[in-house]
């Protein structure tokens, strides 16, 4: 068996929506926006926002529903899936969905009520292992055309 585990650092695009399923499991759904910037082959800076649909269950869902708000910055680790769908115009689309395995509050992000206290479990810093991984990503990656850089 295989699975894709991802780590995402981004801002909540909306407040968590909550429900309880037939098994009495608390579920929270929200989206996270990850802003990326890269340079094209001509040196032009291009900004792009990637969106992830996030689902948390159980106690994690309850904590997120209680403390997380639109604009908050979160680190989310979880299992990633791609789900194809068709929009109203008949165009094929793919959503990137993540089932939360772990998360960490990184601060209030762009939240307007910045004076609000963060939860006790919140951390104001990116964990050292994630910071190290992020620092190894080259700035000159070119994703134009089919010339994707080798990761191995």
Secondary structure, 3 states (H helix, E strand, C coil): CCCEEEEEEEEECCCCEEEECCCCCEEEEEEEEEEEEEECCCCCEEEEEEEEEEEEEHHHHHHHHHHCCCCCEEEEEEEEEEEEEECCCCCEEEEEEEEEEEEEEEECCCCCCCCCCCCCCCCCCCCHHHHHHHHCCCCCCCCCCCCCCCCC
